[in-house]
Amino acid sequence: MGGKEFLSKLYSVTIDQQLLQNNTEFPQKVIIINNKALYTDASFQGTRVVTAVSDTSGWEINPYTRGGKQPQKLTKEEIELYKYPTDLLGPLYNPESKGATIAFIGKEKVLGKETFKLNMLYKTGYSIDINVTCKDYFIVKIASKDKESLYSNYKKVDGYWFPFSTEMKYGGYSTVFNVFKIKVNAAIDEKIFDFPKG
């Protein structure tokens, strides 16, 4: 993504992207502060879906899963789940600090590219397989027991490499994310993570 020392300076990203799900496209804005906070805002057929999680709290507006258009607080378990995407540096950056060990499994072709297949095992027992291209070391696949993510169309933004296309597969469903624009280390008003007043 840019090298270990350079990556240590990655504080935040702001992403404008398009989601494709069930043959329907809708826009989404994502704001992530590394290992701290996540904010997503999507508009689906005129309905707004918002999720905001920080290191201390979380809330969501989702008429489809929670009913109503009022913000509702997330449980501690839900907050922990949403925290996984806040790791901007990726699973292979300082795995020891994440309580994980990495093993080399072998080589495998993914998306037409030759890759090294690695297994990452956490102390909790959670395990993921990671495929890294042999040529340039881009992560092209991360798979767990119930989910698979494919990454492609890598582009350089301010010295960092990001996948501009991602496909997530889970439970027989598929969601495709196509990025339009990424801003790196832009100023963020952290009030967006606070529970809305009124």
LOTI-85641 format. One record per residue (C-alpha): residue number from 0; residue in one letter; x, y, z. Coordinates in steps of 0.05 Angstrom, whole numbers, plus 5000, padded with zeros to 4 digits. Layout:
LOTI-85641
R  seq  type     X     Y     Z
R  NUM     A     X     Y     Z
...
//
This chain:
LOTI-85641
R  seq  type     X     Y     Z
R    0     M  5000  5000  5000
R    1     G  5060  5046  5005
R    2     G  5109  5017  5054
R    3     K  5108  5008  5130
R    4     E  5136  5076  5149
R    5     F  5091  5113  5100
R    6     L  5030  5074  5123
R    7     S  5042  5095  5195
R    8     K  5023  5166  5174
R    9     L  4955  5145  5146
R   10     Y  4904  5176  5194
R   11     S  4839  5178  5155
R   12     V  4805  5166  5088
R   13     T  4741  5195  5058
R   14     I  4711  5152  5003
R   15     D  4656  5168  4952
R   16     Q  4632  5104  4920
R   17     Q  4574  5068  4886
R   18     L  4544  5004  4912
R   19     L  4512  4951  4868
R   20     Q  4466  4903  4905
R   21     N  4409  4861  4877
R   22     N  4417  4897  4810
R   23     T  4406  4964  4844
R   24     E  4458  5019  4848
R   25     F  4462  5072  4902
R   26     P  4515  5122  4925
R   27     Q  4551  5119  4991
R   28     K  4601  5163  5029
R   29     V  4649  5129  5078
R   30     I  4693  5165  5129
R   31     I  4744  5124  5169
R   32     I  4792  5147  5223
R   33     N  4845  5093  5231
R   34     N  4828  5044  5287
R   35     K  4780  5094  5317
R   36     A  4717  5112  5279
R   37     L  4672  5095  5220
R   38     Y  4616  5135  5186
R   39     T  4575  5112  5127
R   40     D  4519  5150  5092
R   41     A  4480  5117  5035
R   42     S  4417  5135  4997
R   43     F  4375  5077  4973
R   44     Q  4313  5093  4931
R   45     G  4304  5158  4970
R   46     T  4315  5126  5038
R   47     R  4377  5147  5078
R   48     V  4417  5095  5116
R   49     V  4470  5121  5164
R   50     T  4519  5085  5210
R   51     A  4566  5121  5258
R   52     V  4614  5085  5305
R   53     S  4671  5112  5347
R   54     D  4716  5080  5399
R   55     T  4664  5094  5453
R   56     S  4595  5094  5421
R   57     G  4553  5079  5359
R   58     W  4486  5093  5327
R   59     E  4449  5078  5263
R   60     I  4390  5100  5220
R   61     N  4365  5041  5181
R   62     P  4290  5036  5165
R   63     Y  4301  4968  5132
R   64     T  4330  4931  5192
R   65     R  4309  4974  5252
R   66     G  4243  5005  5230
R   67     G  4231  5080  5229
R   68     K  4277  5136  5208
R   69     Q  4302  5156  5278
R   70     P  4373  5143  5301
R   71     Q  4381  5083  5347
R   72     K  4440  5066  5391
R   73     L  4481  5005  5374
R   74     T  4497  4949  5424
R   75     K  4568  4937  5448
R   76     E  4571  4874  5404
R   77     E  4548  4913  5342
R   78     I  4600  4968  5355
R   79     E  4655  4916  5359
R   80     L  4634  4887  5292
R   81     Y  4635  4955  5258
R   82     K  4704  4969  5285
R   83     Y  4738  4917  5241
R   84     P  4735  4961  5177
R   85     T  4769  5018  5215
R   86     D  4837  4983  5207
R   87     L  4861  5024  5147
R   88     L  4930  4992  5147
R   89     G  4904  4922  5133
R   90     P  4912  4855  5168
R   91     L  4985  4845  5148
R   92     Y  5009  4910  5181
R   93     N  5040  4891  5249
R   94     P  5000  4826  5258
R   95     E  5034  4815  5326
R   96     S  4999  4876  5354
R   97     K  4933  4845  5332
R   98     G  4949  4781  5369
R   99     A  4956  4741  5305
R  100     T  5004  4693  5271
R  101     I  5012  4684  5196
R  102     A  5027  4619  5159
R  103     F  5044  4608  5086
R  104     I  4996  4558  5053
R  105     G  5019  4558  4981
R  106     K  5005  4591  4914
R  107     E  4937  4601  4882
R  108     K  4907  4638  4822
R  109     V  4857  4692  4840
R  110     L  4825  4739  4790
R  111     G  4874  4712  4738
R  112     K  4935  4731  4779
R  113     E  4986  4685  4813
R  114     T  4983  4696  4888
R  115     F  5014  4675  4954
R  116     K  4960  4646  4999
R  117     L  4969  4661  5073
R  118     N  4929  4642  5135
R  119     M  4922  4692  5192
R  120     L  4902  4661  5259
R  121     Y  4881  4705  5317
R  122     K  4888  4686  5390
R  123     T  4812  4687  5394
R  124     G  4810  4629  5345
R  125     Y  4784  4673  5288
R  126     S  4818  4655  5222
R  127     I  4822  4687  5153
R  128     D  4858  4669  5089
R  129     I  4893  4725  5051
R  130     N  4916  4723  4978
R  131     V  4972  4771  4958
R  132     T  4996  4779  4887
R  133     C  5065  4750  4875
R  134     K  5084  4808  4829
R  135     D  5065  4871  4869
R  136     Y  5040  4845  4937
R  137     F  4970  4874  4930
R  138     I  4916  4839  4972
R  139     V  4866  4811  4922
R  140     K  4825  4765  4967
R  141     I  4807  4758  5041
R  142     A  4763  4699  5061
R  143     S  4734  4676  5127
R  144     K  4686  4619  5142
R  145     D  4625  4658  5121
R  146     K  4650  4716  5078
R  147     E  4695  4729  5019
R  148     S  4721  4796  4993
R  149     L  4755  4806  4926
R  150     Y  4797  4869  4912
R  151     S  4818  4897  4844
R  152     N  4831  4960  4803
R  153     Y  4885  4986  4849
R  154     K  4901  5060  4841
R  155     K  4951  5106  4876
R  156     V  4924  5164  4917
R  157     D  4975  5211  4950
R  158     G  5027  5155  4951
R  159     Y  4980  5102  4979
R  160     W  4951  5044  4938
R  161     F  4876  5029  4946
R  162     P  4830  4979  4911
R  163     F  4777  5018  4873
R  164     S  4734  4956  4863
R  165     T  4712  4908  4917
R  166     E  4663  4850  4915
R  167     M  4637  4822  4980
R  168     K  4603  4753  4980
R  169     Y  4565  4727  5040
R  170     G  4507  4680  5051
R  171     G  4494  4673  4976
R  172     Y  4491  4749  4967
R  173     S  4540  4795  4932
R  174     T  4554  4869  4939
R  175     V  4600  4907  4892
R  176     F  4634  4973  4914
R  177     N  4662  5018  4859
R  178     V  4701  5077  4885
R  179     F  4697  5145  4851
R  180     K  4743  5185  4895
R  181     I  4787  5177  4957
R  182     K  4814  5233  5000
R  183     V  4873  5217  5046
R  184     N  4883  5250  5115
R  185     A  4830  5303  5101
R  186     A  4804  5344  5160
R  187     I  4744  5310  5193
R  188     D  4692  5341  5238
R  189     E  4687  5286  5291
R  190     K  4618  5311  5313
R  191     I  4589  5268  5257
R  192     F  4601  5208  5303
R  193     D  4560  5238  5360
R  194     F  4488  5214  5371
R  195     P  4442  5265  5336
R  196     K  4407  5314  5381
R  197     G  4333  5328  5377
//
